[in-house]
Amino acid sequence: MILDLIPESTRAAGLGALMKGAGAVSRVLPIPQPTLLVGAGASRRLGQAVAAFGHARVLIVTDQVIVRLGLLQGLSEALAEGGTAFAVFDEITPDAPIPLIERGIAAFREHDCDALVAVGGGSAIDAAKAIAVAIANPGRSLRALAGYYKGLRTPMPVYAVPTTAGTGSEVTVAAVIADPERHSKLVIVDTRLVPRMAALDPALMTGLPSAITAATGIDALTHAVEAFIGNWATAHTDALALAAVGLVFANLRTACHEGENLQARENMALASTWAGMAFTRANVGYVHAIAHQFGGLYHTPHGLANAIMLPHVLRFSLPAVTQRLARLARRAGLGEAGQGDKDLAQAFIEGVCALERDIGIPTTLAALREEDIPALARAALLEAHTGYPVPRYMTQAQCEAMIRAVLPQVGQAGQAGQAAQAGEAAGADGGAPGTRRRAGPKPSRKAASKAAGKAAGKAPGKVSSEAASKPASKAASKATGATPAKSTRSAAAAARKRTSV
């Protein structure tokens, strides 16, 4: 990489000046914010609002598991009661690829829709955004729309109902989709992509499996932390990021271990939204740059990739952001009274590691291969150095060492040696390597998909409006043998493994 041929001090000064100029633009760029509906039943209220806005027919963009679990019922009933017709496109998968988005575009046109309602995780919301901008700009391919403001015409209206708490896509200006031919991700950026309204309905999140709750929760934390320590932070984004960090540390463990706790679910939904607002203006950093490469090559869920890399990037960044990390520690309730900034910064990193350990985040990436590391590092550095306001610049060797530390065979020993390999501050890992617990093996997506199929039956790629509004409790009871009172929850435990992260 050419940047590696330039002395580090010169490189840092040049890139820092470039990012400073871009940050000045980011501070004044007008970014719309959606109207937020918060609380149990918010999805029904969003349906009422969409109908009141006079839309003739909307396309609901979602996945088959959400349809089977009856999570569209309140929304679809409200739309029907308000006189707005709807069609359901339920083919969404994690990291929705270009061919899937193209089928969604065809469905929008086939049903003559005039708006989209995304119900699901970040993949569903991003897919709806991509469909919206493609419909409005029919002469441009999805690849041609990738980048900043590549669509001339205003995207179709988008409304969002997130069913996970982490991506923040309900308030962001970007849509991320997969390009399977190039094994990469496309990012479409346009301030007009921000949904007009979003419903944060904790009742739709209570059946979310603990593993997905954990990964998406750390995704929200990563958004907040990278927005806070980056060089584009403002007083406004700081307030949003600090609020999000406080909510994550106070509620994520509860949401993972007591999934039916509506208050914890609602607070995590708010944390995701505040963090999304923060990073939309302040941007992200190396955690995301590396995680995007994992997702593009290995299809690693984005939240999980962020969670694995967050402690490593924090240790590397520590010398440049000690005071900022100390402020995060105070908001998270970490450290002890009277501690200085250096100790509090260490306490924050240790607190992140402890939180991830408590909720079962693994410390290594099972799919990672040694031979891929140089290319992964080059791509991550290119992404970060040309687009993100990172507080401290790293070299190719440092990035490779950081990624190498999460190789499965490196394991806990790599955690201890990574600080020296990557030139990070010593003694910041928050514990002896032998005490770092790894999560147990996780079922593959294919296995989870088969389990979901057995629990609730195979559904077609598109379903009728009538079918979408029926709850799945009776069918789930027969399939799983659960009592009627627990049927939907039991189906969720088996089926929602496929819900996008």
N, C-alpha and C positions, 0 to 999 in steps of 0.2 A: 504494500500500500504506500502511495507517494507520501502520505502524511508521516510515515515512519522514518522517512529520509530527512525530515526537518527536525532540528533540535527541539527537545520537548519544550523549553521555555519559549522559543519562537513560535512553535505550533500552538501552544496554549494561548499566547498573546493574540495571535492572528484569529484563531477560532473564537476566542472570547470576545474580540471586537466585533466579529461578524454576528455572533449570537446576540450581543448587546444591541446592535442595530435592529435585528429582527424582533427582539423583545420590546423595543420602543414602539414598533408597529402593533405588536400583540396587545400592549396596554391600552391602546386607543381604538382598536378594532371593535365595532359594534357587534356583539354576540347576543342574539335573542335568548330568552329563557322561557321554558314552557310553563304554562299554568299547572300547578301541582295539586292533585287530589290525594289526600293522605288518610289512611285508616281502613279498617275492615269494611268491605263493600265499595271501595273506591272504584273498582273496575266497572261495577254497575252504574255508578254515577258518571263515569266517563262515557259509557254507552248512551246515557241520557243526553249528555252534552253534545256528543257527535250527531245524534239525531236532531237535536235542536238547532244545530248549525246548518241544517238543510241539505246534508249530503244525500244523494239519491241511492247510491249503492257503494258499499265499502268492501275492500278485500282484507280479510283478517289473515295475517301472516303468522303462522305458528308451527308447532310440531305435533306429531301424532299422539305423543304421550299426554300432552295437555288436553287434546281433544278427548282421549279415552277417559281421563280423570274428571271430565265434566267441568274443567276450570273456565270454559268459555260461557257457561250457562248464564251468569248474571249479566255479562256484557251483551251476549246475543239476545237475551230476552229484552233488555232495555232498548236495544236497537230496533227490534221488531215492534215493541210497544210504541216507539216514537215514529214509526213509519219509514225507517231506513232499511232497505234491503241489504243483504250481505252475502258474500261468498267466502269460503274458507280454503286457503292454500296452506296445507299442513305438511309440506315436504321438508321443512327446515331441519338441517343437521348442524352439528357443531362446525364452525368455520365454513359456513355455506359457500360452496364453490360456484364458479361462473355458470356452468350448465344449469344448476338449480335456480340461480337468480334469473336466468333466461326463461325458465319454465314459469317462474313467478310473473315475469313481464307478460308472457303469453296469457296467463290466467287473468291478469288485470284487464287486458284488452278484450279477452273473450267474454268476460262478464260486464264489460262496459262500466267499470268502477270509476269513482271520482276522488277517492281517498284511500288511505291504508291505515289499519290498526294492527300494530305489532303486539303479540302476546307471547312472552317467553323470555329467554336470556338474551345476552348481547348479540348472539348470532341471528335471532329472529328480528331484533330491532335494526341491526345493521343491514340485514337482507331487505327489510321494508324500505330503508333509506335508499339503498342501491336501486331497488325497483322504482322508487319515486323519481329519482334523478334521471334514470334511463328512459322512463316513459315520457318525461318532459323534453328529452333531447334525443329523439329517435334516430338521428343521423350519426350518433356516436356510439362506439362499442363500449363495453364496460372497461376494457383496458384503456381506451382513449379518455374515459372519464376519471381515471385514477390520477390523483394529484390535487393541486389546489385550484378550485374554481374553474374546472374544465367544462362544466355545463353552462351553456349560455342562458337557458331558460330556467325559471324557478321550478324546483321539484314539486311533485304533487303533495298535498297535505299528508302528514304522518302524525299518528297518535300512538302512544306507547303504554303498555302495561307490562313492566318488568316482573318476571316471576323468580328471579334470582337477585341477590343484593351484592353487587360487585362491579359490574362493567361500567355503570353510569351512562350507558349509551342513550338513555332517555333524555339526557341533557347535553349531549356532545355534538360537535360539528362534523364528526367523521363517521364513515361507514367502512368497516374492514371485512373483506371477503377473500376467499381463497382462489388462487390461480393454480389448478392442479397440473397443468401442462408445464409450468415453470417452477413448481414446488415452492411457491412464494405466496405472499399476501399482497392484495391491492388495497390501497387506502384512498378513499374518495373524501376530499375535504371541501366543505362549503358551509358557511354559516346558515344558509337557508335549509340545511338538512336537520336542524334541531327540531324535534317534534313540537307540535303546537300545544299539546297537553299530555300529561303523564299521570297515571294512577299508580300510587304506591300502596298496594293492597296486601297487607301481611297475611290475610287469610289464604291467599294463593301460594304462600311460601311455607306453610307449616309442614307439608309433606316432603319438602326438599331433603334428600339424603344428607347426612352429616358431612360426607366427603366433599360434596358440591358446595354446601354451606361454607365449609372451611376454605376451600380454594377461592371461591368468589369473594368471601370476606377479606382475605388477604389481598386479593386484587384491588378492592376498595382502599385498603390500607396503603398499598403501593402507590395508587394514584395520588392519595393525599400526601404521602411522604415525598415522592419525587417532585410534586408541585411545590412543596414547601422548601426543599433544599436546592432547587434549581435556580438559575439566575434570572428567570423571568417572574419570580414571585412578586406579588404586590400586597399591600395591606389587606385588600379584599380577598385575594386568594389565600393569604395566610389565615384569615379568620375562618374561611370555609374548610381549609385543610386541618387546622387545629380542632375544629368542631368534629370533623370526621374521625380523626385519630382518637379523640376522647370517646366517641361512641363505639368505635370498633373494640377498643380495649375493655370497655365496660359491658359489651353485649355479645361479642362473637362467641366466647366460650359457652354462654347460656344458649345461644341460638343453635350451636352444634350439639349440645348435650340434652337440651330440652326443646326440641323442634316445635312443639305446640305452643310455646311461649309467644303470644302475639306481640307483647311489648318489646321483647328482644328482636323479633322479626321486623317490627316497624322501625325500631331504632337503627337496625342494620340497613334497612332500605333508605333511610334518611342519610346515613353515613355514606352509602354508595352515591347518592345524588349530590351531596355536598362535595364529595371528592371529585365527582365528575365535573362539577362546575369549576372546581379549582384547577384541575389539569387541562380543561378546555382552554383556559387563558394562559396558565403558567407552564403548560406542557409537562413532559415526562423525561426519562433519562435512560441510563444504561440498563436498568432492569428490564424495561420494555424493549429496548433494542435487542437484547439477547433473547428475551422470551419470544419475540416475533420470529426469530430464526428457528427456535425450537418448534414453534407452531407450524411454520412453513415446511420444514423438512420432516418432522416426526409426527405432526398433527397433535402435539401436546396441548391439552386445554390451556388457554391463555392464563387463567387465574393460577393454575398449578405451576406453570412455568415461572410466572412472576414470584410466586411464593418461594420456590426453590432458590431463586437468584437474589431475592431481596437482602438477606443477611450479608451476603458476599459483597454486594455493591455498597451497602452501608459501611462495611469495614474499610473498603477502599476509599470511600469519600470522606471518611471521618476527619482527616487532618484539615480539610477545607470547610467543613460544616459543623464543627464542634458546638458552637453556640446554638445553631439551629436545632441540632439533635437534642441538646439540653432542653430547649423549649418544648420539643415534642415529648420528652420524658416527663416534664412537669405536667403537661396536659394529660398524659396517659396515666398519671399517678404512680410513676416509677421512681426509684431512687429514694433517698432519705433527705430529711430536712438538713440544710446546712451544707450539702454537697456542692462542689464547684461544677462548672460547666463540663470539664473533662470527664469527671466521674459520672455525671448525669448522662452525657452522651454515650458513654459505655453502658450505662444502665438501660438506655433505650434500646441499643442493639441487643443486649442480653434479654430484654423484655420481649422483643420481637421473636427471638429464638425460642423463648419459653412458651410464648403464645402458640407458635407454630407446632412445637412439640406437643403441647396439651391437646391440640385439635387434630393431630395425626398427619401433619404435612411431612412428606418424606424429605430427606436431606440430599438425595441423589436422583438423577433422571435415568430411569431404566433403559430408555431408548438410545441414549447418547453413545456415540462410538468415537474412539480416539481419532480415527482417520478423518472424521468430519470436523474436528475442532478448529483447525486453521481457517477453513472456509467460513465456518460459523462466526468466528471472531472477526474476520475481515468484513463480513456483511453487517455484523452488529456495529462495528466501529464506523462504517460508512453511514449507516442509518443515524447513529447518534451524533457524529461529528458534523453532519450536514443538516440536522434538523432539530436537535435537542440542546437545551441550555444547561448542559451538565456542569456541576460545580468544580470537578477536577477531571482532567483528561488522562486517559490511560493509553498505553502503547499496545501494539499487537501482542507482544509477549505477555504483558499483564493480563490482557483479555483472555488469551489462551489458557493461562494458568488458572484464572477464575473459573472458566468453563470446565477445565480438566478436574477441578476440585469436586464437581458433582457427578463424575463418572461413577457408575455402580461399583466397580472394582476398587476405586479409591476409597469410597465409603468414609468412615469416620476419621481415618488417618489423614485423608486429604483435607478435611476440615481444619486440622491443626497446622498442616504445612502450607496451606494456601496463603496465609498472610505474608509469609516470607517470600513465596514464589511470585506474588503479584505486587510486592513492594508496599504492602499495606501496613498500617500501624500495628505493632506487636501487642499481643495480649488482649485483643478486643473480641475474642470469640465467645466469651461469656460462659466458659465451662470447659472442663477437661474432655478431650475427645472420647474417652471411654464411657462418659456419662450421657452422650447424645443418643437418644432413642430414635430408632427408625420405625416408620409406620409399616404395618404388615402389607402383604401383597394385595393389590386391588384387582378386581375383575376387569377383564378387557371390555371395550365397548361392544364387541360382537357378542360376548357372553351376556352382557347386560341387555342387549337388544333382544337376544333369544328369550331371556327371562321375561322381558316385557311382553313379548309376543305371546308366550304361554299364559301370562297372567291376565292379559286383556284381549287377546285375539289380534290377528293381523288386520290393519286398517288400510284402505286404499290411499293413494297419494292425495286425492282430493275428496272432500266429503261434502255432503249437502248441508245447507243451512239448518235444516231440521235436525240432522244427526248431530251437528256440532253443539246443539243446545241441550242435549240429553245428558244427565249425569251418568257416571260409569259405575255407581256403587253396586247396583244389582248384578251386573255382569262380572264385576270384580269379585263379588262374594262367591259366585258360582265357580269362578276360575281358581280362586285361592283357598276356598273353604273357610274364609273368615266370617265372623258374625256380621250381620248387616251394619251394626254400629261402627265396626272397624274396617269395613271393606275398602273404602276409598283410601284410607291410610295405609292398609296393607298393600294395595296395588301400587301406591306411591313408592313404597320401600323397594319394590321390585322393578317397577317400570321407569321411575324418573331418573334412573341411572343414565338414561339417554338424554336427559334435558341438557341443553347446551350450557357450557361454562363460559 
